[in-house]
Amino acid sequence: MSAKTNPAIEGKPVNPAGQAFNPDFRSLYVGGYGDVVVTMSGTDVTFKNVPAGFILPVIGSAVTAATTATDIVALY
């Protein structure tokens, strides 16, 4: 398995006001329902109506301030 397909070994809380990550996160845990706006390859992508308790399997460099979901954790 490659490093991006292995289980996460670290997590960091996400600031909903917008936060950049270096290195990129490999997925996001969404604790509270809402939209998640992620910067992926320089483009902002909106994931609408993400349910609470969902792991969003995306590699991204930022979570933008347009995000309405809460209790998000970046997984590495």
All heavy atoms as TSV, in Angstrom:
chain	resi	resn	atom	element	x	y	z
A	1	MET	N	N	0.840	-1.186	0.000
A	1	MET	CA	C	0.000	0.000	0.000
A	1	MET	C	C	0.882	1.245	0.000
A	1	MET	O	O	1.913	1.268	0.646
A	1	MET	CB	C	-0.887	0.027	1.236
A	1	MET	CG	C	-1.981	-1.014	1.218
A	1	MET	SD	S	-3.310	-0.754	2.397
A	1	MET	CE	C	-2.486	-0.829	3.962
A	2	SER	N	N	0.428	2.260	-0.712
A	2	SER	CA	C	1.181	3.512	-0.714
A	2	SER	C	C	0.869	4.296	0.549
A	2	SER	O	O	-0.103	4.016	1.253
A	2	SER	CB	C	0.826	4.347	-1.945
A	2	SER	OG	O	-0.457	4.913	-1.801
A	3	ALA	N	N	1.667	5.307	0.817
A	3	ALA	CA	C	1.483	6.122	2.013
A	3	ALA	C	C	0.109	6.771	2.046
A	3	ALA	O	O	-0.461	6.983	3.107
A	3	ALA	CB	C	2.578	7.185	2.092
A	4	LYS	N	N	-0.466	7.111	0.898
A	4	LYS	CA	C	-1.769	7.775	0.854
A	4	LYS	C	C	-2.927	6.812	1.057
A	4	LYS	O	O	-4.056	7.227	1.253
A	4	LYS	CB	C	-1.945	8.538	-0.463
A	4	LYS	CG	C	-0.996	9.705	-0.628
A	4	LYS	CD	C	-1.262	10.792	0.382
A	4	LYS	CE	C	-0.353	11.973	0.128
A	4	LYS	NZ	N	-0.421	12.976	1.151
A	5	THR	N	N	-2.698	5.494	1.001
A	5	THR	CA	C	-3.779	4.547	1.216
A	5	THR	C	C	-3.692	3.854	2.566
A	5	THR	O	O	-4.624	3.159	2.952
A	5	THR	CB	C	-3.823	3.487	0.100
A	5	THR	OG1	O	-2.573	2.805	0.063
A	5	THR	CG2	C	-4.119	4.119	-1.247
A	6	ASN	N	N	-2.608	4.028	3.291
A	6	ASN	CA	C	-2.502	3.487	4.640
A	6	ASN	C	C	-3.434	4.251	5.568
A	6	ASN	O	O	-3.779	5.394	5.298
A	6	ASN	CB	C	-1.069	3.611	5.158
A	6	ASN	CG	C	-0.112	2.674	4.463
A	6	ASN	OD1	O	-0.511	1.664	3.913
A	6	ASN	ND2	N	1.158	3.020	4.475
A	7	PRO	N	N	-3.839	3.658	6.684
A	7	PRO	CA	C	-4.665	4.391	7.645
A	7	PRO	C	C	-3.938	5.637	8.153
A	7	PRO	O	O	-2.705	5.684	8.196
A	7	PRO	CB	C	-4.854	3.385	8.781
A	7	PRO	CG	C	-4.606	2.057	8.169
A	7	PRO	CD	C	-3.597	2.287	7.091
A	8	ALA	N	N	-4.705	6.632	8.549
A	8	ALA	CA	C	-4.126	7.868	9.086
A	8	ALA	C	C	-3.364	7.574	10.374
A	8	ALA	O	O	-3.752	6.704	11.148
A	8	ALA	CB	C	-5.219	8.889	9.346
A	9	ILE	N	N	-2.293	8.310	10.597
A	9	ILE	CA	C	-1.506	8.138	11.815
A	9	ILE	C	C	-1.460	9.413	12.649
A	9	ILE	O	O	-0.892	9.433	13.726
A	9	ILE	CB	C	-0.068	7.671	11.499
A	9	ILE	CG1	C	0.651	8.676	10.615
A	9	ILE	CG2	C	-0.077	6.294	10.862
A	9	ILE	CD1	C	2.131	8.405	10.436
A	10	GLU	N	N	-2.078	10.493	12.139
A	10	GLU	CA	C	-2.064	11.766	12.853
A	10	GLU	C	C	-3.320	12.543	12.487
A	10	GLU	O	O	-3.855	12.412	11.394
A	10	GLU	CB	C	-0.823	12.573	12.449
A	10	GLU	CG	C	-0.660	13.873	13.173
A	10	GLU	CD	C	0.592	14.636	12.741
A	10	GLU	OE1	O	1.399	14.099	11.960
A	10	GLU	OE2	O	0.730	15.775	13.181
A	11	GLY	N	N	-3.779	13.369	13.411
A	11	GLY	CA	C	-4.917	14.239	13.154
A	11	GLY	C	C	-4.672	15.611	13.735
A	11	GLY	O	O	-4.009	15.744	14.765
A	12	LYS	N	N	-5.188	16.641	13.055
A	12	LYS	CA	C	-5.071	18.022	13.529
A	12	LYS	C	C	-6.428	18.698	13.400
A	12	LYS	O	O	-7.088	18.574	12.367
A	12	LYS	CB	C	-4.046	18.797	12.704
A	12	LYS	CG	C	-2.634	18.313	12.876
A	12	LYS	CD	C	-1.664	19.163	12.083
A	12	LYS	CE	C	-0.248	18.617	12.237
A	12	LYS	NZ	N	0.705	19.356	11.416
A	13	PRO	N	N	-6.855	19.434	14.443
A	13	PRO	CA	C	-8.132	20.132	14.332
A	13	PRO	C	C	-8.079	21.196	13.241
A	13	PRO	O	O	-7.026	21.796	12.992
A	13	PRO	CB	C	-8.322	20.766	15.709
A	13	PRO	CG	C	-6.989	20.746	16.354
A	13	PRO	CD	C	-6.188	19.666	15.702
A	14	VAL	N	N	-9.212	21.405	12.586
A	14	VAL	CA	C	-9.311	22.385	11.502
A	14	VAL	C	C	-10.004	23.635	12.031
A	14	VAL	O	O	-11.064	23.545	12.653
A	14	VAL	CB	C	-10.095	21.800	10.310
A	14	VAL	CG1	C	-10.343	22.854	9.251
A	14	VAL	CG2	C	-9.343	20.618	9.725
A	15	ASN	N	N	-9.411	24.791	11.762
A	15	ASN	CA	C	-10.000	26.075	12.108
A	15	ASN	C	C	-11.019	26.426	11.023
A	15	ASN	O	O	-10.649	26.610	9.872
A	15	ASN	CB	C	-8.898	27.133	12.177
A	15	ASN	CG	C	-9.420	28.514	12.463
A	15	ASN	OD1	O	-10.615	28.770	12.410
A	15	ASN	ND2	N	-8.517	29.420	12.747
A	16	PRO	N	N	-12.318	26.542	11.373
A	16	PRO	CA	C	-13.325	26.788	10.340
A	16	PRO	C	C	-13.230	28.159	9.674
A	16	PRO	O	O	-13.900	28.425	8.692
A	16	PRO	CB	C	-14.644	26.639	11.097
A	16	PRO	CG	C	-14.303	26.889	12.503
A	16	PRO	CD	C	-12.889	26.426	12.687
A	17	ALA	N	N	-12.366	29.038	10.172
A	17	ALA	CA	C	-12.195	30.358	9.555
A	17	ALA	C	C	-11.286	30.291	8.335
A	17	ALA	O	O	-11.005	31.305	7.711
A	17	ALA	CB	C	-11.635	31.344	10.577
A	18	GLY	N	N	-10.828	29.115	7.991
A	18	GLY	CA	C	-9.918	28.949	6.856
A	18	GLY	C	C	-8.532	28.627	7.362
A	18	GLY	O	O	-8.020	29.288	8.252
A	19	GLN	N	N	-7.958	27.589	6.828
A	19	GLN	CA	C	-6.655	27.136	7.308
A	19	GLN	C	C	-5.941	26.377	6.208
A	19	GLN	O	O	-6.547	25.523	5.559
A	19	GLN	CB	C	-6.859	26.240	8.528
A	19	GLN	CG	C	-5.609	25.692	9.137
A	19	GLN	CD	C	-5.903	24.899	10.411
A	19	GLN	OE1	O	-7.047	24.736	10.809
A	19	GLN	NE2	N	-4.876	24.410	11.029
A	20	ALA	N	N	-4.665	26.695	6.004
A	20	ALA	CA	C	-3.848	25.974	5.023
A	20	ALA	C	C	-3.023	24.913	5.745
A	20	ALA	O	O	-2.643	25.098	6.899
A	20	ALA	CB	C	-2.937	26.935	4.284
A	21	PHE	N	N	-2.765	23.803	5.071
A	21	PHE	CA	C	-2.006	22.703	5.649
A	21	PHE	C	C	-0.788	22.395	4.796
A	21	PHE	O	O	-0.862	22.400	3.574
A	21	PHE	CB	C	-2.881	21.446	5.739
A	21	PHE	CG	C	-3.972	21.561	6.747
A	21	PHE	CD1	C	-5.196	22.091	6.394
A	21	PHE	CD2	C	-3.765	21.168	8.045
A	21	PHE	CE1	C	-6.210	22.213	7.328
A	21	PHE	CE2	C	-4.769	21.290	8.994
A	21	PHE	CZ	C	-5.992	21.809	8.623
A	22	ASN	N	N	0.319	22.118	5.469
A	22	ASN	CA	C	1.533	21.702	4.793
A	22	ASN	C	C	2.194	20.658	5.678
A	22	ASN	O	O	2.626	20.996	6.770
A	22	ASN	CB	C	2.472	22.878	4.568
A	22	ASN	CG	C	3.665	22.506	3.728
A	22	ASN	OD1	O	3.706	21.435	3.146
A	22	ASN	ND2	N	4.643	23.370	3.676
A	23	PRO	N	N	2.232	19.406	5.276
A	23	PRO	CA	C	1.851	18.861	3.974
A	23	PRO	C	C	0.332	18.759	3.843
A	23	PRO	O	O	-0.399	18.960	4.812
A	23	PRO	CB	C	2.486	17.470	3.981
A	23	PRO	CG	C	2.479	17.069	5.417
A	23	PRO	CD	C	2.727	18.349	6.181
A	24	ASP	N	N	-0.131	18.404	2.644
A	24	ASP	CA	C	-1.554	18.218	2.395
A	24	ASP	C	C	-2.117	17.118	3.289
A	24	ASP	O	O	-1.436	16.142	3.594
A	24	ASP	CB	C	-1.797	17.803	0.943
A	24	ASP	CG	C	-1.493	18.915	-0.054
A	24	ASP	OD1	O	-1.218	20.050	0.375
A	24	ASP	OD2	O	-1.549	18.631	-1.258
A	25	PHE	N	N	-3.364	17.290	3.708
A	25	PHE	CA	C	-4.030	16.225	4.458
A	25	PHE	C	C	-4.514	15.152	3.485
A	25	PHE	O	O	-4.684	15.401	2.302
A	25	PHE	CB	C	-5.201	16.764	5.296
A	25	PHE	CG	C	-6.179	17.617	4.537
A	25	PHE	CD1	C	-7.159	17.043	3.760
A	25	PHE	CD2	C	-6.107	19.000	4.608
A	25	PHE	CE1	C	-8.054	17.818	3.068
A	25	PHE	CE2	C	-7.008	19.792	3.920
A	25	PHE	CZ	C	-7.987	19.200	3.144
A	26	ARG	N	N	-4.748	13.939	3.990
A	26	ARG	CA	C	-5.193	12.827	3.134
A	26	ARG	C	C	-6.694	12.580	3.220
A	26	ARG	O	O	-7.265	11.915	2.371
A	26	ARG	CB	C	-4.442	11.553	3.433
A	26	ARG	CG	C	-4.831	10.948	4.754
A	26	ARG	CD	C	-4.307	9.558	4.927
A	26	ARG	NE	N	-2.897	9.610	5.208
A	26	ARG	CZ	C	-2.110	8.566	5.177
A	26	ARG	NH1	N	-2.581	7.399	4.876
A	26	ARG	NH2	N	-0.850	8.681	5.461
A	27	SER	N	N	-7.333	13.110	4.259
A	27	SER	CA	C	-8.779	13.024	4.392
A	27	SER	C	C	-9.211	13.934	5.532
A	27	SER	O	O	-8.381	14.453	6.280
A	27	SER	CB	C	-9.243	11.579	4.642
A	27	SER	OG	O	-8.644	11.063	5.807
A	28	LEU	N	N	-10.532	14.131	5.662
A	28	LEU	CA	C	-11.093	14.960	6.721
A	28	LEU	C	C	-12.179	14.182	7.452
A	28	LEU	O	O	-13.018	13.536	6.817
A	28	LEU	CB	C	-11.720	16.236	6.149
A	28	LEU	CG	C	-10.797	17.218	5.458
A	28	LEU	CD1	C	-11.614	18.287	4.757
A	28	LEU	CD2	C	-9.832	17.834	6.449
A	29	TYR	N	N	-12.158	14.256	8.771
A	29	TYR	CA	C	-13.273	13.761	9.567
A	29	TYR	C	C	-14.193	14.942	9.822
A	29	TYR	O	O	-13.732	15.998	10.273
A	29	TYR	CB	C	-12.795	13.169	10.897
A	29	TYR	CG	C	-13.951	12.897	11.830
A	29	TYR	CD1	C	-14.730	11.762	11.665
A	29	TYR	CD2	C	-14.274	13.789	12.839
A	29	TYR	CE1	C	-15.801	11.517	12.494
A	29	TYR	CE2	C	-15.349	13.547	13.672
A	29	TYR	CZ	C	-16.114	12.423	13.493
A	29	TYR	OH	O	-17.190	12.188	14.310
A	30	VAL	N	N	-15.476	14.799	9.518
A	30	VAL	CA	C	-16.447	15.870	9.702
A	30	VAL	C	C	-17.349	15.490	10.872
A	30	VAL	O	O	-18.138	14.543	10.779
A	30	VAL	CB	C	-17.277	16.088	8.418
A	30	VAL	CG1	C	-18.284	17.201	8.611
A	30	VAL	CG2	C	-16.351	16.383	7.242
A	31	GLY	N	N	-17.220	16.225	11.967
A	31	GLY	CA	C	-17.988	15.904	13.169
A	31	GLY	C	C	-19.394	16.450	13.160
A	31	GLY	O	O	-20.299	15.861	13.735
A	32	GLY	N	N	-19.601	17.616	12.521
A	32	GLY	CA	C	-20.914	18.247	12.482
A	32	GLY	C	C	-21.350	18.548	11.063
A	32	GLY	O	O	-20.589	19.101	10.268
A	33	TYR	N	N	-22.571	18.209	10.732
A	33	TYR	CA	C	-23.168	18.338	9.399
A	33	TYR	C	C	-22.960	19.722	8.779
A	33	TYR	O	O	-23.015	20.733	9.468
A	33	TYR	CB	C	-24.667	18.063	9.532
A	33	TYR	CG	C	-25.494	18.410	8.324
A	33	TYR	CD1	C	-25.649	17.497	7.297
A	33	TYR	CD2	C	-26.098	19.650	8.215
A	33	TYR	CE1	C	-26.413	17.806	6.185
A	33	TYR	CE2	C	-26.863	19.972	7.109
A	33	TYR	CZ	C	-27.015	19.050	6.095
A	33	TYR	OH	O	-27.750	19.365	5.001
A	34	GLY	N	N	-22.738	19.762	7.456
A	34	GLY	CA	C	-22.662	21.019	6.718
A	34	GLY	C	C	-21.850	20.867	5.443
A	34	GLY	O	O	-21.503	19.768	5.032
A	35	ASP	N	N	-21.576	22.007	4.819
A	35	ASP	CA	C	-20.755	22.027	3.603
A	35	ASP	C	C	-19.281	22.110	3.984
A	35	ASP	O	O	-18.922	22.777	4.952
A	35	ASP	CB	C	-21.098	23.244	2.737
A	35	ASP	CG	C	-22.538	23.223	2.229
A	35	ASP	OD1	O	-23.185	22.170	2.313
A	35	ASP	OD2	O	-22.989	24.270	1.744
A	36	VAL	N	N	-18.442	21.443	3.203
A	36	VAL	CA	C	-16.991	21.501	3.400
A	36	VAL	C	C	-16.389	21.999	2.091
A	36	VAL	O	O	-16.623	21.416	1.037
A	36	VAL	CB	C	-16.407	20.117	3.771
A	36	VAL	CG1	C	-14.897	20.209	3.951
A	36	VAL	CG2	C	-17.067	19.567	5.029
A	37	VAL	N	N	-15.620	23.091	2.188
A	37	VAL	CA	C	-14.972	23.662	1.012
A	37	VAL	C	C	-13.475	23.434	1.159
A	37	VAL	O	O	-12.846	23.939	2.088
A	37	VAL	CB	C	-15.291	25.161	0.847
A	37	VAL	CG1	C	-14.691	25.689	-0.448
A	37	VAL	CG2	C	-16.803	25.395	0.878
A	38	VAL	N	N	-12.927	22.638	0.231
A	38	VAL	CA	C	-11.536	22.192	0.290
A	38	VAL	C	C	-10.778	22.713	-0.925
A	38	VAL	O	O	-11.296	22.685	-2.044
A	38	VAL	CB	C	-11.481	20.645	0.310
A	38	VAL	CG1	C	-10.056	20.148	0.312
A	38	VAL	CG2	C	-12.243	20.099	1.495
A	39	THR	N	N	-9.548	23.175	-0.706
A	39	THR	CA	C	-8.679	23.548	-1.818
A	39	THR	C	C	-7.913	22.306	-2.247
A	39	THR	O	O	-7.150	21.728	-1.481
A	39	THR	CB	C	-7.699	24.665	-1.415
A	39	THR	OG1	O	-8.448	25.777	-0.943
A	39	THR	CG2	C	-6.839	25.087	-2.593
A	40	MET	N	N	-8.184	21.896	-3.500
A	40	MET	CA	C	-7.559	20.702	-4.076
A	40	MET	C	C	-6.857	21.117	-5.360
A	40	MET	O	O	-7.508	21.638	-6.272
A	40	MET	CB	C	-8.619	19.642	-4.382
A	40	MET	CG	C	-9.398	19.186	-3.166
A	40	MET	SD	S	-10.830	18.145	-3.561
A	40	MET	CE	C	-10.026	16.752	-4.324
A	41	SER	N	N	-5.544	20.940	-5.427
A	41	SER	CA	C	-4.748	21.313	-6.606
A	41	SER	C	C	-5.016	22.755	-7.020
A	41	SER	O	O	-5.155	23.064	-8.203
A	41	SER	CB	C	-5.035	20.362	-7.773
A	41	SER	OG	O	-4.673	19.055	-7.428
A	42	GLY	N	N	-5.136	23.640	-6.039
A	42	GLY	CA	C	-5.312	25.067	-6.309
A	42	GLY	C	C	-6.726	25.502	-6.614
A	42	GLY	O	O	-6.986	26.677	-6.850
A	43	THR	N	N	-7.694	24.571	-6.608
A	43	THR	CA	C	-9.082	24.885	-6.910
A	43	THR	C	C	-9.955	24.581	-5.696
A	43	THR	O	O	-9.830	23.511	-5.091
A	43	THR	CB	C	-9.579	24.041	-8.107
A	43	THR	OG1	O	-8.744	24.304	-9.227
A	43	THR	CG2	C	-11.017	24.357	-8.454
A	44	ASP	N	N	-10.854	25.508	-5.355
A	44	ASP	CA	C	-11.781	25.263	-4.255
A	44	ASP	C	C	-12.929	24.384	-4.734
A	44	ASP	O	O	-13.568	24.676	-5.754
A	44	ASP	CB	C	-12.333	26.573	-3.701
A	44	ASP	CG	C	-11.278	27.369	-2.944
A	44	ASP	OD1	O	-10.201	26.806	-2.662
A	44	ASP	OD2	O	-11.547	28.537	-2.633
A	45	VAL	N	N	-13.183	23.308	-3.996
A	45	VAL	CA	C	-14.237	22.359	-4.325
A	45	VAL	C	C	-15.191	22.289	-3.128
A	45	VAL	O	O	-14.747	22.113	-1.990
A	45	VAL	CB	C	-13.655	20.958	-4.618
A	45	VAL	CG1	C	-14.757	19.959	-4.903
A	45	VAL	CG2	C	-12.659	21.026	-5.768
A	46	THR	N	N	-16.489	22.429	-3.392
A	46	THR	CA	C	-17.492	22.387	-2.330
A	46	THR	C	C	-18.151	21.017	-2.280
A	46	THR	O	O	-18.666	20.525	-3.287
A	46	THR	CB	C	-18.567	23.456	-2.557
A	46	THR	OG1	O	-17.945	24.742	-2.599
A	46	THR	CG2	C	-19.601	23.441	-1.441
A	47	PHE	N	N	-18.139	20.416	-1.102
A	47	PHE	CA	C	-18.842	19.168	-0.843
A	47	PHE	C	C	-20.075	19.555	-0.023
A	47	PHE	O	O	-19.955	19.971	1.125
A	47	PHE	CB	C	-17.948	18.179	-0.085
A	47	PHE	CG	C	-16.749	17.757	-0.887
A	47	PHE	CD1	C	-15.559	18.462	-0.806
A	47	PHE	CD2	C	-16.821	16.664	-1.739
A	47	PHE	CE1	C	-14.451	18.085	-1.555
A	47	PHE	CE2	C	-15.722	16.276	-2.494
A	47	PHE	CZ	C	-14.535	16.991	-2.408
A	48	LYS	N	N	-21.255	19.459	-0.641
A	48	LYS	CA	C	-22.502	19.907	-0.025
A	48	LYS	C	C	-23.076	18.847	0.917
A	48	LYS	O	O	-23.019	17.654	0.638
A	48	LYS	CB	C	-23.544	20.212	-1.103
A	48	LYS	CG	C	-23.127	21.267	-2.115
A	48	LYS	CD	C	-23.082	22.633	-1.520
A	48	LYS	CE	C	-24.457	23.245	-1.519
A	48	LYS	NZ	N	-24.486	24.564	-0.918
A	49	ASN	N	N	-23.622	19.335	2.033
A	49	ASN	CA	C	-24.407	18.500	2.955
A	49	ASN	C	C	-23.665	17.260	3.444
A	49	ASN	O	O	-24.218	16.154	3.443
A	49	ASN	CB	C	-25.730	18.090	2.306
A	49	ASN	CG	C	-26.529	19.289	1.849
A	49	ASN	OD1	O	-26.624	20.275	2.566
A	49	ASN	ND2	N	-27.089	19.223	0.655
A	50	VAL	N	N	-22.417	17.432	3.866
A	50	VAL	CA	C	-21.640	16.300	4.387
A	50	VAL	C	C	-22.221	15.918	5.753
A	50	VAL	O	O	-22.371	16.768	6.632
A	50	VAL	CB	C	-20.149	16.668	4.505
A	50	VAL	CG1	C	-19.354	15.508	5.093
A	50	VAL	CG2	C	-19.584	17.075	3.151
A	51	PRO	N	N	-22.599	14.644	5.949
A	51	PRO	CA	C	-23.217	14.250	7.214
A	51	PRO	C	C	-22.216	14.209	8.369
A	51	PRO	O	O	-21.015	14.011	8.168
A	51	PRO	CB	C	-23.765	12.850	6.923
A	51	PRO	CG	C	-22.978	12.348	5.770
A	51	PRO	CD	C	-22.540	13.554	4.981
A	52	ALA	N	N	-22.721	14.384	9.567
A	52	ALA	CA	C	-21.898	14.279	10.768
A	52	ALA	C	C	-21.334	12.863	10.880
A	52	ALA	O	O	-22.007	11.883	10.563
A	52	ALA	CB	C	-22.730	14.599	11.995
A	53	GLY	N	N	-20.071	12.770	11.278
A	53	GLY	CA	C	-19.424	11.480	11.457
A	53	GLY	C	C	-18.831	10.893	10.192
A	53	GLY	O	O	-18.360	9.767	10.191
A	54	PHE	N	N	-18.816	11.682	9.119
A	54	PHE	CA	C	-18.338	11.204	7.818
A	54	PHE	C	C	-16.847	11.476	7.653
A	54	PHE	O	O	-16.348	12.516	8.072
A	54	PHE	CB	C	-19.111	11.927	6.714
A	54	PHE	CG	C	-18.881	11.377	5.338
A	54	PHE	CD1	C	-19.473	10.192	4.938
A	54	PHE	CD2	C	-18.092	12.058	4.428
A	54	PHE	CE1	C	-19.271	9.683	3.665
A	54	PHE	CE2	C	-17.891	11.564	3.147
A	54	PHE	CZ	C	-18.483	10.369	2.774
A	55	ILE	N	N	-16.131	10.541	7.028
A	55	ILE	CA	C	-14.740	10.774	6.644
A	55	ILE	C	C	-14.732	11.083	5.161
A	55	ILE	O	O	-15.145	10.255	4.342
A	55	ILE	CB	C	-13.836	9.581	6.979
A	55	ILE	CG1	C	-13.774	9.412	8.504
A	55	ILE	CG2	C	-12.436	9.790	6.390
A	55	ILE	CD1	C	-12.933	8.261	8.975
A	56	LEU	N	N	-14.308	12.290	4.828
A	56	LEU	CA	C	-14.263	12.766	3.447
A	56	LEU	C	C	-12.910	12.388	2.867
A	56	LEU	O	O	-11.878	12.931	3.270
A	56	LEU	CB	C	-14.473	14.276	3.444
A	56	LEU	CG	C	-14.756	14.978	2.140
A	56	LEU	CD1	C	-16.022	14.452	1.488
A	56	LEU	CD2	C	-14.899	16.474	2.393
A	57	PRO	N	N	-12.850	11.432	1.921
A	57	PRO	CA	C	-11.577	10.906	1.434
A	57	PRO	C	C	-10.975	11.769	0.315
A	57	PRO	O	O	-10.971	11.385	-0.858
A	57	PRO	CB	C	-11.956	9.512	0.926
A	57	PRO	CG	C	-13.354	9.684	0.432
A	57	PRO	CD	C	-13.985	10.696	1.359
A	58	VAL	N	N	-10.489	12.954	0.690
A	58	VAL	CA	C	-9.903	13.879	-0.288
A	58	VAL	C	C	-8.529	14.328	0.184
A	58	VAL	O	O	-8.288	14.453	1.375
A	58	VAL	CB	C	-10.799	15.119	-0.521
A	58	VAL	CG1	C	-12.128	14.722	-1.132
A	58	VAL	CG2	C	-11.013	15.900	0.762
A	59	ILE	N	N	-7.640	14.553	-0.766
A	59	ILE	CA	C	-6.338	15.136	-0.462
A	59	ILE	C	C	-6.430	16.612	-0.785
A	59	ILE	O	O	-6.819	16.981	-1.897
A	59	ILE	CB	C	-5.223	14.453	-1.278
A	59	ILE	CG1	C	-5.114	12.985	-0.863
A	59	ILE	CG2	C	-3.895	15.181	-1.089
A	59	ILE	CD1	C	-4.173	12.172	-1.728
A	60	GLY	N	N	-6.121	17.450	0.183
A	60	GLY	CA	C	-6.249	18.882	-0.036
A	60	GLY	C	C	-5.225	19.668	0.744
A	60	GLY	O	O	-4.553	19.143	1.639
A	61	SER	N	N	-5.128	20.948	0.402
A	61	SER	CA	C	-4.144	21.816	1.051
A	61	SER	C	C	-4.763	22.839	1.982
A	61	SER	O	O	-4.059	23.496	2.743
A	61	SER	CB	C	-3.308	22.541	-0.009
A	61	SER	OG	O	-4.149	23.318	-0.842
A	62	ALA	N	N	-6.105	23.010	1.921
A	62	ALA	CA	C	-6.758	23.993	2.785
A	62	ALA	C	C	-8.232	23.666	2.936
A	62	ALA	O	O	-8.842	23.035	2.081
A	62	ALA	CB	C	-6.603	25.392	2.215
A	63	VAL	N	N	-8.795	24.129	4.048
A	63	VAL	CA	C	-10.231	24.152	4.271
A	63	VAL	C	C	-10.584	25.624	4.367
A	63	VAL	O	O	-10.033	26.345	5.193
A	63	VAL	CB	C	-10.618	23.404	5.562
A	63	VAL	CG1	C	-12.105	23.528	5.840
A	63	VAL	CG2	C	-10.204	21.942	5.473
A	64	THR	N	N	-11.485	26.098	3.504
A	64	THR	CA	C	-11.735	27.536	3.414
A	64	THR	C	C	-12.781	28.008	4.412
A	64	THR	O	O	-13.535	27.213	4.984
A	64	THR	CB	C	-12.174	27.948	2.001
A	64	THR	OG1	O	-13.537	27.550	1.813
A	64	THR	CG2	C	-11.272	27.334	0.937
A	65	ALA	N	N	-12.858	29.325	4.576
A	65	ALA	CA	C	-13.797	29.940	5.507
A	65	ALA	C	C	-15.245	29.755	5.082
A	65	ALA	O	O	-16.154	29.953	5.886
A	65	ALA	CB	C	-13.468	31.422	5.657
A	66	ALA	N	N	-15.500	29.360	3.838
A	66	ALA	CA	C	-16.867	29.120	3.359
A	66	ALA	C	C	-17.447	27.817	3.916
A	66	ALA	O	O	-18.625	27.526	3.719
A	66	ALA	CB	C	-16.891	29.092	1.834
A	67	THR	N	N	-16.655	27.041	4.630
A	67	THR	CA	C	-17.090	25.776	5.216
A	67	THR	C	C	-18.098	26.028	6.336
A	67	THR	O	O	-17.872	26.869	7.194
A	67	THR	CB	C	-15.874	25.008	5.761
A	67	THR	OG1	O	-15.044	24.657	4.649
A	67	THR	CG2	C	-16.266	23.763	6.510
A	68	THR	N	N	-19.219	25.290	6.306
A	68	THR	CA	C	-20.225	25.426	7.366
A	68	THR	C	C	-20.258	24.215	8.300
A	68	THR	O	O	-20.861	24.285	9.370
A	68	THR	CB	C	-21.634	25.623	6.758
A	68	THR	OG1	O	-21.967	24.497	5.951
A	68	THR	CG2	C	-21.694	26.898	5.927
A	69	ALA	N	N	-19.637	23.109	7.904
A	69	ALA	CA	C	-19.551	21.936	8.779
A	69	ALA	C	C	-18.673	22.279	9.982
A	69	ALA	O	O	-17.866	23.216	9.930
A	69	ALA	CB	C	-18.975	20.750	8.021
A	70	THR	N	N	-18.839	21.524	11.064
A	70	THR	CA	C	-18.099	21.814	12.293
A	70	THR	C	C	-17.318	20.589	12.765
A	70	THR	O	O	-17.501	19.488	12.252
A	70	THR	CB	C	-19.073	22.252	13.407
A	70	THR	OG1	O	-20.016	21.204	13.625
A	70	THR	CG2	C	-19.790	23.539	13.017
A	71	ASP	N	N	-16.480	20.823	13.753
A	71	ASP	CA	C	-15.718	19.744	14.397
A	71	ASP	C	C	-14.963	18.898	13.373
A	71	ASP	O	O	-15.046	17.667	13.374
A	71	ASP	CB	C	-16.623	18.866	15.253
A	71	ASP	CG	C	-17.330	19.657	16.341
A	71	ASP	OD1	O	-16.693	20.564	16.909
A	71	ASP	OD2	O	-18.510	19.376	16.608
A	72	ILE	N	N	-14.206	19.569	12.514
A	72	ILE	CA	C	-13.463	18.902	11.446
A	72	ILE	C	C	-12.038	18.595	11.916
A	72	ILE	O	O	-11.405	19.426	12.573
A	72	ILE	CB	C	-13.421	19.781	10.185
A	72	ILE	CG1	C	-14.853	20.047	9.700
A	72	ILE	CG2	C	-12.593	19.122	9.078
A	72	ILE	CD1	C	-14.932	21.069	8.574
A	73	VAL	N	N	-11.559	17.423	11.568
A	73	VAL	CA	C	-10.201	17.012	11.896
A	73	VAL	C	C	-9.502	16.598	10.590
A	73	VAL	O	O	-10.037	15.789	9.831
A	73	VAL	CB	C	-10.189	15.825	12.883
A	73	VAL	CG1	C	-8.767	15.364	13.168
A	73	VAL	CG2	C	-10.908	16.192	14.178
A	74	ALA	N	N	-8.344	17.203	10.323
A	74	ALA	CA	C	-7.527	16.810	9.171
A	74	ALA	C	C	-6.745	15.556	9.561
A	74	ALA	O	O	-6.116	15.509	10.610
A	74	ALA	CB	C	-6.586	17.937	8.789
A	75	LEU	N	N	-6.784	14.558	8.674
A	75	LEU	CA	C	-6.091	13.289	8.938
A	75	LEU	C	C	-4.898	13.155	7.997
A	75	LEU	O	O	-4.979	13.482	6.819
A	75	LEU	CB	C	-7.058	12.131	8.739
A	75	LEU	CG	C	-8.301	12.158	9.640
A	75	LEU	CD1	C	-9.266	11.057	9.248
A	75	LEU	CD2	C	-7.906	12.048	11.099
A	76	TYR	N	N	-3.798	12.634	8.549
A	76	TYR	CA	C	-2.545	12.465	7.802
A	76	TYR	C	C	-2.111	11.017	7.827
A	76	TYR	O	O	-2.286	10.325	8.764
A	76	TYR	CB	C	-1.430	13.310	8.414
A	76	TYR	CG	C	-1.688	14.777	8.331
A	76	TYR	CD1	C	-2.436	15.431	9.309
A	76	TYR	CD2	C	-1.189	15.502	7.268
A	76	TYR	CE1	C	-2.662	16.779	9.212
A	76	TYR	CE2	C	-1.421	16.869	7.167
A	76	TYR	CZ	C	-2.160	17.496	8.149
A	76	TYR	OH	O	-2.385	18.834	8.062
